[in-house]
């Protein structure tokens, strides 16, 4: 069995209008290639999990509130593109101001849709919300899809996958640092995410995943205790 990833992007069977399937496929192919330069804490598999989480949250939210309306094309495009231009990975000189909108317009998207997706993507991140809570709150009121993509992305930062991603990111970005630095990040950020979920489904999913983090941290502390003193 090959340990390498697929050479071409999979077809995503998502609940979007038939007229938008070609656009989604084109964006998916772009993201598949674009994310290949990232380390495996933010790779294409992360994108697929965020898209999957988005779909799961969407379906449950619709069941809980049948009158709720979402533009599924916008939702899944934002989920696919949410890490394009991520501040943690942008290269010197890379222009990310209208990067998302340009990617979409180059693939035939109407300008309104392109800038809506871009506005959602710009408001997904945790750091941006901490720094600009008021503007993010306004965006959440304007774009119901944003709450779903936010929750979907943050869910992938906690639980078993979140633990793995935290260690992977630490190894890639901070070589030479002790593994315990990843555990420090639990306190710095990851434990806070459950309380920042916006959707009912996201909150429920986050509680279980947050417990996985807490249990892992307790086990880590137990297993790393030294049986002798250091001077």
ZAMARGU-4260 file (C-alpha; in steps of 0.2 Angstrom, whole numbers, plus 5000, padded with zeros to 4 digits):
<rodrens>
0) 5000/5000/5000 | 5007/5017/4995 | 5011/5029/5009 | 5010/5044/4997 | 4995/5055/4994
5) 4984/5054/4979 | 4991/5062/4963 | 4975/5071/4958 | 4961/5079/4969 | 4946/5068/4973
10) 4929/5072/4967 | 4919/5080/4981 | 4900/5075/4982 | 4893/5089/4990 | 4875/5097/4991
15) 4877/5111/4979 | 4867/5117/4964 | 4872/5107/4948 | 4877/5123/4939 | 4891/5126/4952
20) 4899/5109/4952 | 4912/5114/4938 | 4917/5129/4949 | 4919/5119/4964 | 4929/5106/4955
25) 4941/5119/4948 | 4943/5127/4965 | 4946/5110/4973 | 4960/5106/4960 | 4968/5123/4964
30) 4967/5120/4982 | 4974/5102/4981 | 4990/5109/4972 | 4991/5125/4983 | 4991/5115/4999
35) 5004/5103/4994 | 5017/5116/4999 | 5011/5117/5017 | 5017/5105/5031 | 5005/5091/5035
40) 4996/5101/5049 | 4989/5112/5036 | 4988/5101/5021 | 4975/5096/5009 | 4969/5082/5021
45) 4965/5096/5033 | 4955/5105/5020 | 4945/5089/5017 | 4941/5087/5035 | 4935/5105/5037
50) 4924/5103/5021 | 4917/5087/5030 | 4915/5096/5046 | 4906/5110/5037 | 4894/5097/5029
55) 4890/5088/5045 | 4887/5105/5054 | 4876/5111/5039 | 4865/5095/5039 | 4862/5095/5058
60) 4859/5114/5059 | 4846/5112/5045 | 4837/5098/5055 | 4837/5108/5071 | 4831/5124/5062
65) 4822/5119/5045 | 4819/5138/5041 | 4838/5142/5041 | 4845/5146/5024 | 4863/5144/5018
70) 4871/5146/5001 | 4880/5129/5000 | 4891/5135/4986 | 4898/5149/4996 | 4899/5138/5011
75) 4910/5124/5003 | 4920/5136/4993 | 4925/5146/5009 | 4929/5129/5017 | 4940/5124/5003
80) 4949/5141/5002 | 4950/5145/5020 | 4969/5142/5022 | 4974/5150/5005 | 4985/5165/5010
85) 4986/5160/5028 | 4997/5173/5037 | 5007/5158/5045 | 5013/5153/5028 | 5013/5168/5016
90) 5029/5171/5007 | 5038/5188/5006 | 5029/5199/4993 | 5014/5187/4991 | 4999/5198/4988
95) 4984/5191/4998 | 4973/5206/4998 | 4961/5200/4984 | 4969/5183/4982 | 4953/5173/4985
100) 4941/5184/4974 | 4954/5183/4960 | 4955/5164/4961 | 4937/5163/4960 | 4934/5175/4946
105) 4948/5167/4936 | 4937/5151/4937 | 4921/5160/4931 | 4913/5165/4947 | 4903/5181/4948
110) 4910/5195/4957 | 4898/5196/4971 | 4900/5178/4975 | 4919/5179/4974 | 4920/5194/4986
115) 4907/5186/4998 | 4918/5170/4999 | 4933/5181/5001 | 4925/5191/5016 | 4920/5174/5024
120) 4938/5167/5022 | 4946/5183/5030 | 4935/5181/5045 | 4938/5162/5049 | 4954/5163/5058
125) 4956/5163/5077 | 4969/5176/5078 | 4959/5188/5067 | 4943/5186/5079 | 4954/5189/5094
130) 4961/5205/5087 | 4945/5211/5078 | 4930/5204/5088 | 4918/5217/5083 | 4921/5216/5064
135) 4920/5197/5065 | 4903/5198/5075 | 4897/5209/5061 | 4902/5197/5048 | 4894/5183/5057
140) 4878/5192/5056 | 4879/5196/5038 | 4886/5178/5032 | 4877/5163/5041 | 4890/5152/5032
145) 4904/5160/5042 | 4899/5152/5058 | 4899/5135/5050 | 4916/5136/5042 | 4923/5144/5058
150) 4917/5129/5069 | 4922/5117/5056 | 4940/5123/5055 | 4942/5125/5074 | 4935/5107/5077
155) 4950/5101/5067 | 4962/5109/5079 | 4955/5099/5094 | 4952/5081/5098 | 4964/5067/5092
160) 4967/5076/5075 | 4970/5092/5084 | 4983/5084/5095 | 4992/5077/5080 | 4991/5093/5070
165) 4998/5103/5085 | 5013/5092/5086 | 5016/5092/5067 | 5015/5111/5066 | 5027/5112/5081
170) 5040/5101/5072 | 5038/5110/5056 | 5039/5128/5062 | 5050/5126/5078 | 5063/5113/5074
175) 5074/5110/5089 | 5061/5114/5102 | 5055/5101/5115 | 5039/5092/5111 | 5031/5100/5127
180) 5030/5116/5117 | 5015/5108/5109 | 5007/5105/5126 | 5009/5123/5130 | 4999/5127/5115
185) 4984/5118/5122 | 4983/5131/5136 | 4988/5146/5124 | 4974/5142/5112 | 4966/5125/5110
190) 4957/5124/5126 | 4948/5141/5122 | 4941/5135/5105 | 4926/5125/5112 | 4919/5141/5120
195) 4921/5150/5104 | 4910/5139/5094 | 4895/5147/5085 | 4883/5133/5080 | 4874/5121/5091
200) 4882/5107/5082 | 4899/5114/5083 | 4897/5116/5102 | 4892/5098/5104 | 4906/5091/5094
205) 4918/5103/5103 | 4914/5096/5120 | 4919/5079/5116 | 4935/5084/5107 | 4940/5096/5121
210) 4939/5081/5133 | 4951/5072/5122 | 4964/5086/5123 | 4962/5087/5142 | 4964/5068/5144
215) 4979/5068/5133 | 4987/5082/5143 | 4984/5073/5159 | 4992/5057/5152 | 5007/5067/5145
220) 5010/5075/5162 | 5010/5058/5170 | 5021/5049/5157 | 5034/5063/5157 | 5037/5065/5176
225) 5055/5061/5180 | 5059/5048/5193 | 5074/5058/5199 | 5078/5076/5203 | 5088/5088/5191
230) 5101/5100/5197
</rodrens>
